[in-house]
Amino acid sequence: VSEWQKNNLELIFSLINEKLDNDNFKILGNGINTINNINNKFENKDKYKFVYCSNPDRGLSLLCEIVKRLHNIYNEVTLDIYFFLIEDPMIQKYIDENDFINFHGKVTNEKINQELAKTSIWIYPNQYSHETFCIACLEAMNNKNAVITRDFSALPELVKDNGILIPSELKDEKLVKFCVKKTIELYNDNEKLEKMQNDLYNKSLSYDWGEVANRLVGFL
């Protein structure tokens, strides 16, 4: 589903001294049903509302710290977390000690899309695990969110020049400071924020299942 995945497959084949016939492998990408979000009212977005809806192991603790620092500057900042369980005691401590960080448990995909339609910026500081594609990022894009995410795995293929990529060498404190700085820059530049939202939204439309199906027909 990504160039990154294909490159890793090529590496595996080389390690076992097998030849990979590149002509027989195509990048199809993944997909979503974009019609689910087409009626969302994007004009009522909240610059200070953040949503996290992926596995907590993929950077939620870092996002909690980013949001906490932003809240110290902008009192309106909030974070809503949607997942069925929080197991990391550090994350639970953030939730318990900060009334602007709220855990909602598992909800429907429709509810997540409704919440993403209200947000302006989606931050995904995943430094712990790789992404073969990242549906969560695609759904954020399709709900007109500016994206700040890692420059590794398949994420750059989705975001590329349209979003903000966190340099792959940044970890922990440096990563947090980078995200806080870039978010504040977006807060102070509405034109840049809106352009990023629109560019990423338009790109997300090419991953509608109808478009994915057309690519598959083309391959066949």
Sequence and secondary structure as in RCSB ss.txt:
>XXXX:A:sequence
VSEWQKNNLELIFSLINEKLDNDNFKILGNGINTINNINNKFENKDKYKFVYCSNPDRGLSLLCEIVKRLHNIYN
EVTLDIYFFLIEDPMIQKYIDENDFINFHGKVTNEKINQELAKTSIWIYPNQYSHETFCIACLEAMNNKNAVITR
DFSALPELVKDNGILIPSELKDEKLVKFCVKKTIELYNDNEKLEKMQNDLYNKSLSYDWGEVANRLVGFL
>XXXX:A:secstr
  HHHHHHHHHHHHHTT    GGG       B GGGTTT  GGG BTTEEEE S GGGTHHHHHHHHHHHHHH T
T EEEE  S    HHHHHHHHH TTEEE     HHHHHHHHTTBSEEEE   SS  SS HHHHHHHHTT EEEEE
SSTTHHHHHGGGSEEE TT  HHHHHHHHHHHHHHHHT HHHHHHHHHHHHHHHGGGBHHHHHHHHHHH 
